[in-house]
């Protein structure tokens, strides 16, 4: 089995992105549960707040560790924020539909969010936010 250096680096990129995503997911779920169960916030609001909480941490880790971006600075942060806001829109829409229309548990809704949003965010971040060829 001959795996090229580029294929190996892509695999490690996905693994690093997944680890940052796992940390973000743990922080997101923890804050969601705390905000819903302890602060009695609506699950849609709690999920949105948790999503935003993770923004700065995940940007830093993805920029410096996952994608190892060398250029971009403010531009990258703006793009990353836009990608995250698109993800937040997907997140909130899924939460609203599942919780308020389907009347399922907010935890099931959040599990669905975790299957959809990270994939779309990875594609946008890889091709747009951390594409160092644009500089």
Wavefront OBJ file of the C-alpha trace (Angstrom):
o trace
v 0.000 0.000 0.000
v 1.586 3.240 -1.158
v 0.097 6.339 0.415
v 1.482 9.591 -0.940
v 2.787 12.341 1.329
v -0.078 14.605 0.194
v -2.702 11.976 1.074
v -1.118 11.486 4.483
v -1.090 15.231 5.153
v -4.770 15.456 4.147
v -5.612 12.648 6.558
v -3.766 14.437 9.377
v -5.533 17.682 8.459
v -8.916 15.990 8.812
v -7.855 14.363 12.100
v -6.681 17.704 13.534
v -9.899 19.371 12.370
v -11.866 16.554 13.972
v -10.032 16.934 17.294
v -10.675 20.683 17.355
v -14.282 19.930 16.442
v -14.525 17.362 19.242
v -13.283 19.915 21.767
v -15.731 22.462 20.361
v -18.551 19.932 20.530
v -17.803 19.145 24.167
v -17.754 22.857 25.014
v -20.918 23.429 22.969
v -22.870 20.577 24.573
v -21.671 21.551 28.055
v -22.710 25.152 27.654
v -26.017 24.153 26.015
v -26.946 21.835 28.881
v -25.894 24.395 31.492
v -27.841 27.192 29.817
v -30.994 25.092 29.337
v -30.986 23.157 32.603
v -29.478 25.732 34.985
v -30.302 29.092 33.393
v -33.626 27.870 31.891
v -32.942 29.417 28.496
v -34.760 28.245 25.380
v -32.748 25.449 23.690
v -32.425 27.431 20.444
v -30.932 30.394 22.323
v -28.750 28.122 24.463
v -27.399 26.325 21.429
v -26.681 29.590 19.622
v -24.850 30.944 22.682
v -22.780 27.766 22.922
v -21.953 27.952 19.234
v -20.684 31.517 19.587
v -18.698 30.639 22.710
v -16.682 28.121 20.719
v -15.947 30.589 17.889
v -12.782 32.165 19.291
v -11.295 28.952 20.630
v -11.882 27.019 17.430
v -10.593 29.862 15.231
v -7.328 30.008 17.141
v -6.825 26.233 17.106
v -7.855 25.792 13.471
v -5.720 28.681 12.247
v -2.588 27.727 14.159
v -2.803 23.962 14.496
v -5.232 22.451 11.967
v -4.560 24.483 8.831
v -1.269 26.045 9.993
v -2.120 29.228 8.148
v 0.715 31.670 7.658
v -1.180 34.584 6.128
v -4.525 36.237 6.491
v -4.888 37.642 9.989
v -7.973 39.854 10.129
v -9.218 38.642 6.744
v -9.136 35.047 7.928
v -10.905 35.888 11.155
v -13.640 37.702 9.200
v -14.019 34.746 6.829
v -13.975 32.293 9.719
v -16.656 34.341 11.468
v -18.788 34.359 8.304
v -18.423 30.587 7.940
v -19.310 30.199 11.616
v -22.372 32.433 11.207
v -23.533 30.291 8.286
v -23.005 27.301 10.570
v -24.912 29.100 13.315
v -27.808 29.624 10.908
v -27.836 25.917 10.065
v -27.490 25.105 13.759
v -30.411 27.315 14.776
v -32.628 26.146 11.920
v -32.043 22.486 12.764
v -32.612 23.143 16.481
v -35.846 25.057 15.784
v -37.254 22.443 13.421
v -36.391 19.470 15.619
v -37.333 21.019 18.987
v -40.315 23.218 18.129
v -41.838 21.541 15.074
v -40.991 17.874 15.586
v -41.084 18.145 19.419
v -38.011 15.979 19.877
v -35.441 16.420 22.638
v -32.977 19.259 22.203
v -30.170 16.719 22.700
v -31.309 14.763 19.610
v -31.424 18.037 17.724
v -27.894 18.880 18.789
v -26.689 15.454 17.641
v -28.134 16.188 14.195
v -26.409 19.580 14.215
v -23.097 17.856 14.946
v -23.527 15.645 11.870
v -24.315 18.510 9.453
v -22.558 21.708 10.501
v -18.938 20.503 10.924
v -18.842 19.021 7.412
v -20.083 22.207 5.769
v -17.767 24.343 7.930
v -14.719 22.212 7.066
v -15.349 22.541 3.342
v -15.820 26.318 3.538
v -12.842 26.839 5.838
v -10.540 24.652 3.759
v -11.469 26.245 0.440
v -12.061 29.839 1.530
v -10.944 30.875 5.016
v -7.546 29.195 5.230
v -6.665 29.130 1.543
v -3.232 30.786 1.753
v -2.989 30.954 -2.035
v -5.250 34.049 -1.986
v -2.621 36.269 -0.362
l 1 2 3 4 5 6 7 8 9 10 11 12 13 14 15 16 17 18 19 20 21 22 23 24 25 26 27 28 29 30 31 32 33 34 35 36 37 38 39 40 41 42 43 44 45 46 47 48 49 50 51 52 53 54 55 56 57 58 59 60 61 62 63 64 65 66 67 68 69 70 71 72 73 74 75 76 77 78 79 80 81 82 83 84 85 86 87 88 89 90 91 92 93 94 95 96 97 98 99 100 101 102 103 104 105 106 107 108 109 110 111 112 113 114 115 116 117 118 119 120 121 122 123 124 125 126 127 128 129 130 131 132 133 134 135
